[in-house]
Every structure is written in C-alpha cells, then in structure tokens.
Amino acid sequence: MPKVYTRAFFGSNPGVRFYDGDPHENSSGAEISDAVLIWEGGHDENPWRTRIDSIVPDADAGRAPRETDCIPLRSEQLRTHGDDFIRAAKLYQEGFLEWDYFPLDEELLSPIPESGLSRRDSRLISIAADMTQKTRDLVPAIWRVANLTEPNGTWSKAVAERATLRCGSTLIHVGKPTLSLRCFESMKNRQLMLIPHRTARGPNGIWLIRRGPKHPQVLGFKKRSVFFIGVPGTPELVYARHQSEDVRILELFDTKSQAKAAIAETFSKPEAGTVSQAKDGEIFDLIAQADVLEHGVEQIAITDLGRRYLDQAGSGEDREWLVGLYRYSQKRRLD
C-alpha cells in the first residue's frame, strides 16, 4: 500500500501527498508533463539527490487541473470502490448525477434547540448519543441539511447498509465516508450524503448527491405528469405504523380534481390542503420519498418496509397497522 512504503522511505510529511503511477497515468488524476525521474532501481550513476537538486522551483506553479475538480471533496477524505471517484465526476458532467455542497459554518454547526423537538428529531438525538465525539459535532449540520432536503424523512441507523444514518430516502455516511455509486441502483435511495470529519486542511462540508436529469431511472418519467397533495417537492405523506417503524404512503392522482376530492374526504379543514403537479424527473423524486405508492385502488411497494407492510395488511393476520394511520400534517386519525 502506498501509505506503507511512502512512510518507510520518507517518514511523516504533513501536507505532502504521494501518488502511484507514472507521469502520464497515476492516482493523482493529473498528467505531469515535467516529472523528474529520481530513481528506478539497480546501479545508479547519477545520485538521486543530484536529480532532486536539478528541479528548479516555479513560483507561479499551481495545482494541476483534474477531471475530478468538479467534486467538492478530496479523494483522500473518502473511501472509494475502484474508479468511483473518477466515475462520479464523469457522471456529473454528463448529467447522470447532480449534487449540492454545504460548507460547514457556525450557523450550520450551532447546537440543535433542546426544546420543542418533534418525535422524529428526538430519535436522531437518541441515535447520536452512541456516536463518537467527532461525529456528534456534525449532527446539527446533518439535521439542518436533512430538514431542508428530506423534511418527511424519519431517522434510523443504517448499520445493515454500512452507513452511519438514514433519513427517509437519504443514506448518510460520516467520518471517512464511502462514495458508493451503487446505492443509486435502488429506489430506496434518493440522495447520498457524505460528511468527512473536520480537519485543518479540509474542505469541511456536506456533499449531497442525487440522480441527475439524464439518469435512466429519471428518464423513465419523461413526458409524464401527476398531481399530489402538498407543496412542490414536499408531498403530504400518509404515515402508517408497522411494528416499530413508520411506513410512508404517497397518494398520486391523474387529475387535479381527484386530488381536491381526496382533500375534501380526509382533511378536517379542506381549505388548508394544497394540490401540486409534478412532471418528468420531479415524479421520481416524489416516489423515492415513500415506502408505498397509492394510485387509485392500487398500492405498490417501493421499499422493503413497504413490501412487508402490504404483505401484513393483505394477510389479515394483524390489523394493528390500522391504528397508527394518520395524515402527517394534520395528525388526524383516519377511519
């Protein structure tokens, strides 16, 4: 491993990075046209120190450009599989992925208010209590970004997924996070949130990745449109209790009048309900926020939790799932 032999040869050199390869193809991702060969083994008539001394410092030199410069974090901050770091940059440039970056500032890292926390947020505080201090320091920032981009999500541990947390359809890796592009093969994952522990060198921030407009799963909804209850991007989900988890149910309608009729039937104050329309890729983002999709009389499981919920509901063996059903915004029991 490079970190083993570089430490053996050169010791500890803070701020210095070593890369495998040759001047044209190496792990830095940059082509180094003016590289100087120091040593290649065997009898060396020209001492390596002389070759080092022959390098003339360039006061105007800067960082070599890389095709991965669009990625907001350094590769050393991440765990990657194969060439996923380079692939991520290519997929971003081609529109298969898109992302946002949230620099960690004082506002984002300020403590979570202790009073008035919802049951959803209290669960996050409980889960975080078992984490390391470096990870706990980042929880307020994670909480704020999740509230912004995943307001309907419920918090849970993601041990089975080899991640730190999950908030609804967002998979969250903290520490030395794993850049796993395979997570987007599942409808369960709408977003991948990567947060390295803070360091002096940085950059320190939250990298939030999602499917782009050219992603095949998004293109599947091209020239389609649906109506739903809620504001754009944030549907009013129906929540059903299944064992110890909340199942998120999303109702979609073909027409605006159908959505308005559903509001009149289920809301105590129909005037408070809002109907919105989603088109193309917006539909995918809606569906990815739910465990179960309801369209007319049909119910479709989106996640494993949704499948277990529908299997139980259809079996008739345990009808307690009816008790916890309620409209999230209204906290109103449904018959």
DODODREN-503059 format. One record per residue (C-alpha): residue number from 1; residue in one letter; x, y, z. Coordinates in pm, whole numbers, plus 50000, padded with zeros to 5 digits. Example, Ala and Ser with C-alpha at 12.3 -4.5 7.8 and 13.67 -1.06 7.14 Angstrom:
rec num->1; residu->A; u->51230; v->49550; w->50780 $
rec num->2; residu->S; u->51367; v->49894; w->50714 $
***
This chain:
rec num->1; residu->M; u->50000; v->50000; w->50000 $
rec num->2; residu->P; u->50133; v->50347; w->49912 $
rec num->3; residu->K; u->50091; v->50482; w->50264 $
rec num->4; residu->V; u->50314; v->50200; w->50394 $
rec num->5; residu->Y; u->50610; v->50237; w->50163 $
rec num->6; residu->T; u->50597; v->50618; w->50147 $
rec num->7; residu->R; u->50616; v->50630; w->50527 $
rec num->8; residu->A; u->50909; v->50384; w->50519 $
rec num->9; residu->F; u->51100; v->50587; w->50260 $
rec num->10; residu->F; u->51012; v->50943; w->50356 $
rec num->11; residu->G; u->50874; v->50938; w->50711 $
rec num->12; residu->S; u->50593; v->51172; w->50811 $
rec num->13; residu->N; u->50548; v->51475; w->50587 $
rec num->14; residu->P; u->50230; v->51669; w->50679 $
rec num->15; residu->G; u->50073; v->51833; w->50377 $
rec num->16; residu->V; u->50267; v->51617; w->50128 $
rec num->17; residu->R; u->50078; v->51365; w->49914 $
rec num->18; residu->F; u->50223; v->51065; w->49731 $
rec num->19; residu->Y; u->50067; v->50907; w->49422 $
rec num->20; residu->D; u->50122; v->50579; w->49240 $
rec num->21; residu->G; u->50185; v->50555; w->48869 $
rec num->22; residu->D; u->50389; v->50732; w->48601 $
rec num->23; residu->P; u->50384; v->51092; w->48470 $
rec num->24; residu->H; u->50103; v->51014; w->48224 $
rec num->25; residu->E; u->49877; v->50787; w->48430 $
rec num->26; residu->N; u->49875; v->50799; w->48808 $
rec num->27; residu->S; u->49649; v->50800; w->49110 $
rec num->28; residu->S; u->49652; v->51181; w->49135 $
rec num->29; residu->G; u->49435; v->51201; w->48824 $
rec num->30; residu->A; u->49665; v->51462; w->48665 $
rec num->31; residu->E; u->49920; v->51428; w->48386 $
rec num->32; residu->I; u->50261; v->51558; w->48497 $
rec num->33; residu->S; u->50448; v->51654; w->48179 $
rec num->34; residu->D; u->50762; v->51784; w->48353 $
rec num->35; residu->A; u->50808; v->51500; w->48605 $
rec num->36; residu->V; u->51166; v->51418; w->48704 $
rec num->37; residu->L; u->51279; v->51056; w->48746 $
rec num->38; residu->I; u->51456; v->51026; w->49082 $
rec num->39; residu->W; u->51542; v->50655; w->49094 $
rec num->40; residu->E; u->51440; v->50336; w->48913 $
rec num->41; residu->G; u->51644; v->50068; w->49088 $
rec num->42; residu->G; u->51974; v->49896; w->49015 $
rec num->43; residu->H; u->52308; v->50071; w->48979 $
rec num->44; residu->D; u->52254; v->50446; w->48964 $
rec num->45; residu->E; u->52545; v->50652; w->48828 $
rec num->46; residu->N; u->52359; v->50976; w->48886 $
rec num->47; residu->P; u->52281; v->51011; w->49261 $
rec num->48; residu->W; u->51916; v->51067; w->49341 $
rec num->49; residu->R; u->51997; v->51376; w->49544 $
rec num->50; residu->T; u->52153; v->51537; w->49238 $
rec num->51; residu->R; u->51833; v->51473; w->49044 $
rec num->52; residu->I; u->51624; v->51630; w->49317 $
rec num->53; residu->D; u->51854; v->51933; w->49325 $
rec num->54; residu->S; u->51812; v->51972; w->48950 $
rec num->55; residu->I; u->51444; v->52059; w->48995 $
rec num->56; residu->V; u->51401; v->52437; w->48968 $
rec num->57; residu->P; u->51115; v->52572; w->49184 $
rec num->58; residu->D; u->50844; v->52757; w->48989 $
rec num->59; residu->A; u->50697; v->53041; w->49192 $
rec num->60; residu->D; u->50398; v->53060; w->48955 $
rec num->61; residu->A; u->50315; v->52689; w->48970 $
rec num->62; residu->G; u->49970; v->52589; w->49085 $
rec num->63; residu->R; u->49760; v->52279; w->49127 $
rec num->64; residu->A; u->49744; v->52063; w->48816 $
rec num->65; residu->P; u->49393; v->52052; w->48667 $
rec num->66; residu->R; u->49200; v->51725; w->48700 $
rec num->67; residu->E; u->48875; v->51597; w->48555 $
rec num->68; residu->T; u->48762; v->51542; w->48915 $
rec num->69; residu->D; u->48787; v->51913; w->49007 $
rec num->70; residu->C; u->48406; v->51933; w->48999 $
rec num->71; residu->I; u->48395; v->51713; w->49311 $
rec num->72; residu->P; u->48385; v->51932; w->49626 $
rec num->73; residu->L; u->48584; v->51690; w->49849 $
rec num->74; residu->R; u->48933; v->51543; w->49817 $
rec num->75; residu->S; u->48971; v->51177; w->49731 $
rec num->76; residu->E; u->49178; v->51131; w->50050 $
rec num->77; residu->Q; u->48870; v->51223; w->50254 $
rec num->78; residu->L; u->48665; v->50937; w->50110 $
rec num->79; residu->R; u->48653; v->50561; w->50081 $
rec num->80; residu->T; u->48602; v->50467; w->49718 $
rec num->81; residu->H; u->48549; v->50147; w->49520 $
rec num->82; residu->G; u->48771; v->50115; w->49214 $
rec num->83; residu->D; u->48742; v->50421; w->48995 $
rec num->84; residu->D; u->48419; v->50552; w->49153 $
rec num->85; residu->F; u->48581; v->50891; w->49226 $
rec num->86; residu->I; u->48660; v->50949; w->48858 $
rec num->87; residu->R; u->48329; v->50791; w->48750 $
rec num->88; residu->A; u->48135; v->51028; w->48977 $
rec num->89; residu->A; u->48294; v->51329; w->48804 $
rec num->90; residu->K; u->48215; v->51187; w->48460 $
rec num->91; residu->L; u->47854; v->51104; w->48553 $
rec num->92; residu->Y; u->47812; v->51458; w->48690 $
rec num->93; residu->Q; u->47948; v->51618; w->48373 $
rec num->94; residu->E; u->47717; v->51403; w->48160 $
rec num->95; residu->G; u->47407; v->51480; w->48368 $
rec num->96; residu->F; u->47358; v->51134; w->48520 $
rec num->97; residu->L; u->47426; v->51275; w->48868 $
rec num->98; residu->E; u->47387; v->51616; w->49027 $
rec num->99; residu->W; u->47484; v->51744; w->49368 $
rec num->100; residu->D; u->47496; v->52028; w->49620 $
rec num->101; residu->Y; u->47769; v->52121; w->49865 $
rec num->102; residu->F; u->47707; v->52282; w->50204 $
rec num->103; residu->P; u->48022; v->52428; w->50367 $
rec num->104; residu->L; u->48027; v->52379; w->50744 $
rec num->105; residu->D; u->47986; v->52722; w->50904 $
rec num->106; residu->E; u->47889; v->52841; w->51251 $
rec num->107; residu->E; u->47521; v->52861; w->51164 $
rec num->108; residu->L; u->47508; v->52506; w->51028 $
rec num->109; residu->L; u->47701; v->52368; w->51328 $
rec num->110; residu->S; u->47516; v->52558; w->51601 $
rec num->111; residu->P; u->47354; v->52325; w->51860 $
rec num->112; residu->I; u->47014; v->52174; w->51790 $
rec num->113; residu->P; u->46748; v->52350; w->52003 $
rec num->114; residu->E; u->46669; v->52134; w->52304 $
rec num->115; residu->S; u->46306; v->52240; w->52341 $
rec num->116; residu->G; u->46018; v->52167; w->52108 $
rec num->117; residu->L; u->46180; v->51880; w->51921 $
rec num->118; residu->S; u->45947; v->51653; w->51729 $
rec num->119; residu->R; u->45939; v->51277; w->51787 $
rec num->120; residu->R; u->46128; v->51245; w->51459 $
rec num->121; residu->D; u->46413; v->51473; w->51570 $
rec num->122; residu->S; u->46425; v->51331; w->51922 $
rec num->123; residu->R; u->46504; v->50995; w->51765 $
rec num->124; residu->L; u->46809; v->51147; w->51593 $
rec num->125; residu->I; u->46936; v->51282; w->51926 $
rec num->126; residu->S; u->46890; v->50938; w->52081 $
rec num->127; residu->I; u->47080; v->50764; w->51798 $
rec num->128; residu->A; u->47362; v->51021; w->51807 $
rec num->129; residu->A; u->47426; v->50960; w->52177 $
rec num->130; residu->D; u->47619; v->50641; w->52090 $
rec num->131; residu->M; u->47841; v->50807; w->51829 $
rec num->132; residu->T; u->48198; v->50936; w->51863 $
rec num->133; residu->Q; u->48250; v->51299; w->51958 $
rec num->134; residu->K; u->48375; v->51393; w->51610 $
rec num->135; residu->T; u->48056; v->51255; w->51458 $
rec num->136; residu->R; u->47830; v->51414; w->51722 $
rec num->137; residu->D; u->47986; v->51751; w->51640 $
rec num->138; residu->L; u->47847; v->51716; w->51287 $
rec num->139; residu->V; u->47493; v->51608; w->51384 $
rec num->140; residu->P; u->47349; v->51964; w->51394 $
rec num->141; residu->A; u->47467; v->52025; w->51038 $
rec num->142; residu->I; u->47327; v->51689; w->50924 $
rec num->143; residu->W; u->46997; v->51771; w->51094 $
rec num->144; residu->R; u->46966; v->52112; w->50926 $
rec num->145; residu->V; u->47050; v->51988; w->50576 $
rec num->146; residu->A; u->46811; v->51693; w->50616 $
rec num->147; residu->N; u->46532; v->51925; w->50729 $
rec num->148; residu->L; u->46591; v->52124; w->50413 $
rec num->149; residu->T; u->46614; v->51836; w->50167 $
rec num->150; residu->E; u->46430; v->51547; w->50340 $
rec num->151; residu->P; u->46159; v->51710; w->50557 $
rec num->152; residu->N; u->45938; v->51399; w->50557 $
rec num->153; residu->G; u->46214; v->51151; w->50639 $
rec num->154; residu->T; u->46235; v->50951; w->50960 $
rec num->155; residu->W; u->46573; v->50888; w->51126 $
rec num->156; residu->S; u->46723; v->50545; w->51171 $
rec num->157; residu->K; u->47059; v->50371; w->51198 $
rec num->158; residu->A; u->47197; v->50231; w->50874 $
rec num->159; residu->V; u->47414; v->49952; w->51011 $
rec num->160; residu->A; u->47291; v->49695; w->50758 $
rec num->161; residu->E; u->47387; v->49937; w->50480 $
rec num->162; residu->R; u->47733; v->50001; w->50625 $
rec num->163; residu->A; u->47648; v->50367; w->50671 $
rec num->164; residu->T; u->47601; v->50591; w->50973 $
rec num->165; residu->L; u->47242; v->50711; w->50939 $
rec num->166; residu->R; u->46939; v->50712; w->50718 $
rec num->167; residu->C; u->46683; v->50991; w->50698 $
rec num->168; residu->G; u->46396; v->50875; w->50480 $
rec num->169; residu->S; u->46541; v->50827; w->50132 $
rec num->170; residu->T; u->46879; v->50983; w->50220 $
rec num->171; residu->L; u->47169; v->50750; w->50306 $
rec num->172; residu->I; u->47424; v->50926; w->50528 $
rec num->173; residu->H; u->47795; v->50839; w->50567 $
rec num->174; residu->V; u->48002; v->51026; w->50831 $
rec num->175; residu->G; u->48374; v->51009; w->50920 $
rec num->176; residu->K; u->48566; v->50883; w->50620 $
rec num->177; residu->P; u->48251; v->50837; w->50412 $
rec num->178; residu->T; u->48207; v->50579; w->50140 $
rec num->179; residu->L; u->48139; v->50704; w->49789 $
rec num->180; residu->S; u->47924; v->50416; w->49664 $
rec num->181; residu->L; u->47756; v->50490; w->49331 $
rec num->182; residu->R; u->47579; v->50154; w->49350 $
rec num->183; residu->C; u->47340; v->50295; w->49609 $
rec num->184; residu->F; u->47155; v->50469; w->49324 $
rec num->185; residu->E; u->47056; v->50133; w->49177 $
rec num->186; residu->S; u->46790; v->50115; w->49450 $
rec num->187; residu->M; u->46471; v->50325; w->49456 $
rec num->188; residu->K; u->46516; v->50332; w->49833 $
rec num->189; residu->N; u->46796; v->50586; w->49795 $
rec num->190; residu->R; u->46711; v->50928; w->49657 $
rec num->191; residu->Q; u->47020; v->51100; w->49798 $
rec num->192; residu->L; u->47367; v->51011; w->49926 $
rec num->193; residu->M; u->47502; v->51244; w->50195 $
rec num->194; residu->L; u->47878; v->51234; w->50261 $
rec num->195; residu->I; u->48031; v->51425; w->50557 $
rec num->196; residu->P; u->48401; v->51377; w->50638 $
rec num->197; residu->H; u->48516; v->51456; w->50989 $
rec num->198; residu->R; u->48651; v->51810; w->51012 $
rec num->199; residu->T; u->49025; v->51859; w->50954 $
rec num->200; residu->A; u->49261; v->52156; w->50938 $
rec num->201; residu->R; u->49314; v->52107; w->50566 $
rec num->202; residu->G; u->48950; v->52044; w->50472 $
rec num->203; residu->P; u->48744; v->52116; w->50279 $
rec num->204; residu->N; u->48486; v->52074; w->50555 $
rec num->205; residu->G; u->48132; v->52038; w->50432 $
rec num->206; residu->I; u->47841; v->51816; w->50333 $
rec num->207; residu->W; u->47834; v->51664; w->49984 $
rec num->208; residu->L; u->47476; v->51575; w->49884 $
rec num->209; residu->I; u->47449; v->51360; w->49570 $
rec num->210; residu->R; u->47135; v->51261; w->49378 $
rec num->211; residu->R; u->47031; v->51139; w->49034 $
rec num->212; residu->G; u->47057; v->51390; w->48751 $
rec num->213; residu->P; u->46818; v->51458; w->48461 $
rec num->214; residu->K; u->46997; v->51206; w->48233 $
rec num->215; residu->H; u->46984; v->50917; w->48482 $
rec num->216; residu->P; u->46793; v->50622; w->48328 $
rec num->217; residu->Q; u->46553; v->50594; w->48623 $
rec num->218; residu->V; u->46468; v->50965; w->48593 $
rec num->219; residu->L; u->46429; v->50946; w->48215 $
rec num->220; residu->G; u->46166; v->50677; w->48269 $
rec num->221; residu->F; u->45924; v->50950; w->48378 $
rec num->222; residu->K; u->45991; v->51179; w->48080 $
rec num->223; residu->K; u->45675; v->51346; w->47945 $
rec num->224; residu->R; u->45472; v->51221; w->48242 $
rec num->225; residu->S; u->45283; v->51426; w->48499 $
rec num->226; residu->V; u->45088; v->51356; w->48820 $
rec num->227; residu->F; u->44910; v->51553; w->49091 $
rec num->228; residu->F; u->44965; v->51517; w->49464 $
rec num->229; residu->I; u->44867; v->51680; w->49792 $
rec num->230; residu->G; u->45137; v->51912; w->49925 $
rec num->231; residu->V; u->45369; v->52185; w->49806 $
rec num->232; residu->P; u->45616; v->52128; w->49518 $
rec num->233; residu->G; u->45883; v->51879; w->49619 $
rec num->234; residu->T; u->45725; v->51810; w->49960 $
rec num->235; residu->P; u->45419; v->51584; w->49943 $
rec num->236; residu->E; u->45182; v->51532; w->50234 $
rec num->237; residu->L; u->45254; v->51170; w->50316 $
rec num->238; residu->V; u->45022; v->50936; w->50500 $
rec num->239; residu->Y; u->45205; v->50754; w->50781 $
rec num->240; residu->A; u->45110; v->50404; w->50896 $
rec num->241; residu->R; u->45263; v->50229; w->51195 $
rec num->242; residu->H; u->45420; v->49893; w->51115 $
rec num->243; residu->Q; u->45572; v->49724; w->51418 $
rec num->244; residu->S; u->45827; v->49983; w->51540 $
rec num->245; residu->E; u->45857; v->50180; w->51214 $
rec num->246; residu->D; u->45654; v->50443; w->51030 $
rec num->247; residu->V; u->45554; v->50348; w->50676 $
rec num->248; residu->R; u->45534; v->50644; w->50437 $
rec num->249; residu->I; u->45245; v->50629; w->50189 $
rec num->250; residu->L; u->45226; v->50864; w->49890 $
rec num->251; residu->E; u->44898; v->50920; w->49706 $
rec num->252; residu->L; u->44922; v->51020; w->49340 $
rec num->253; residu->F; u->44633; v->51137; w->49121 $
rec num->254; residu->D; u->44578; v->51165; w->48746 $
rec num->255; residu->T; u->44384; v->51492; w->48770 $
rec num->256; residu->K; u->44372; v->51796; w->48995 $
rec num->257; residu->S; u->44004; v->51737; w->49067 $
rec num->258; residu->Q; u->44079; v->51387; w->49203 $
rec num->259; residu->A; u->44336; v->51533; w->49442 $
rec num->260; residu->K; u->44090; v->51800; w->49558 $
rec num->261; residu->A; u->43827; v->51533; w->49621 $
rec num->262; residu->A; u->44074; v->51340; w->49837 $
rec num->263; residu->I; u->44142; v->51656; w->50039 $
rec num->264; residu->A; u->43769; v->51706; w->50095 $
rec num->265; residu->E; u->43732; v->51347; w->50216 $
rec num->266; residu->T; u->44026; v->51332; w->50458 $
rec num->267; residu->F; u->44113; v->51684; w->50580 $
rec num->268; residu->S; u->43919; v->51838; w->50868 $
rec num->269; residu->K; u->43991; v->52176; w->50703 $
rec num->270; residu->P; u->43990; v->52115; w->50325 $
rec num->271; residu->E; u->44091; v->52475; w->50255 $
rec num->272; residu->A; u->44426; v->52403; w->50421 $
rec num->273; residu->G; u->44515; v->52138; w->50164 $
rec num->274; residu->T; u->44727; v->52226; w->49863 $
rec num->275; residu->V; u->44739; v->52041; w->49530 $
rec num->276; residu->S; u->45060; v->52044; w->49325 $
rec num->277; residu->Q; u->45169; v->51895; w->48995 $
rec num->278; residu->A; u->45492; v->51706; w->48931 $
rec num->279; residu->K; u->45643; v->51648; w->48587 $
rec num->280; residu->D; u->45925; v->51438; w->48445 $
rec num->281; residu->G; u->46208; v->51385; w->48696 $
rec num->282; residu->E; u->46009; v->51553; w->48974 $
rec num->283; residu->I; u->45789; v->51241; w->48981 $
rec num->284; residu->F; u->46086; v->51019; w->49060 $
rec num->285; residu->D; u->46188; v->51245; w->49349 $
rec num->286; residu->L; u->45835; v->51220; w->49491 $
rec num->287; residu->I; u->45816; v->50841; w->49466 $
rec num->288; residu->A; u->46160; v->50799; w->49626 $
rec num->289; residu->Q; u->46031; v->50970; w->49941 $
rec num->290; residu->A; u->45774; v->50695; w->50006 $
rec num->291; residu->D; u->45762; v->50331; w->50110 $
rec num->292; residu->V; u->45426; v->50267; w->49944 $
rec num->293; residu->L; u->45275; v->50432; w->49637 $
rec num->294; residu->E; u->44895; v->50458; w->49617 $
rec num->295; residu->H; u->44734; v->50534; w->49281 $
rec num->296; residu->G; u->44359; v->50486; w->49265 $
rec num->297; residu->V; u->44286; v->50143; w->49415 $
rec num->298; residu->E; u->44637; v->50014; w->49352 $
rec num->299; residu->Q; u->44912; v->50007; w->49615 $
rec num->300; residu->I; u->45275; v->49945; w->49512 $
rec num->301; residu->A; u->45564; v->49875; w->49750 $
rec num->302; residu->I; u->45868; v->50096; w->49684 $
rec num->303; residu->T; u->46091; v->49974; w->49969 $
rec num->304; residu->D; u->46132; v->49652; w->50167 $
rec num->305; residu->L; u->45946; v->49816; w->50457 $
rec num->306; residu->G; u->45659; v->49898; w->50221 $
rec num->307; residu->R; u->45651; v->49539; w->50095 $
rec num->308; residu->R; u->45635; v->49398; w->50449 $
rec num->309; residu->Y; u->45358; v->49644; w->50535 $
rec num->310; residu->L; u->45146; v->49547; w->50233 $
rec num->311; residu->D; u->45207; v->49176; w->50294 $
rec num->312; residu->Q; u->45086; v->49213; w->50651 $
rec num->313; residu->A; u->44787; v->49425; w->50554 $
rec num->314; residu->G; u->44686; v->49172; w->50290 $
rec num->315; residu->S; u->44722; v->48870; w->50515 $
rec num->316; residu->G; u->44460; v->48983; w->50764 $
rec num->317; residu->E; u->44660; v->48829; w->51050 $
rec num->318; residu->D; u->44745; v->49152; w->51230 $
rec num->319; residu->R; u->44522; v->49454; w->51186 $
rec num->320; residu->E; u->44703; v->49682; w->51430 $
rec num->321; residu->W; u->44853; v->49861; w->51130 $
rec num->322; residu->L; u->44521; v->50048; w->51100 $
rec num->323; residu->V; u->44559; v->50212; w->51440 $
rec num->324; residu->G; u->44861; v->50423; w->51356 $
rec num->325; residu->L; u->44742; v->50557; w->51022 $
rec num->326; residu->Y; u->44728; v->50937; w->51015 $
rec num->327; residu->R; u->44781; v->51237; w->50796 $
rec num->328; residu->Y; u->45124; v->51375; w->50893 $
rec num->329; residu->S; u->45043; v->51746; w->50864 $
rec num->330; residu->Q; u->44704; v->51720; w->51033 $
rec num->331; residu->K; u->44783; v->51448; w->51293 $
rec num->332; residu->R; u->44427; v->51335; w->51224 $
rec num->333; residu->R; u->44318; v->50973; w->51266 $
rec num->334; residu->L; u->44173; v->50816; w->50953 $
rec num->335; residu->D; u->43880; v->50574; w->50961 $
***
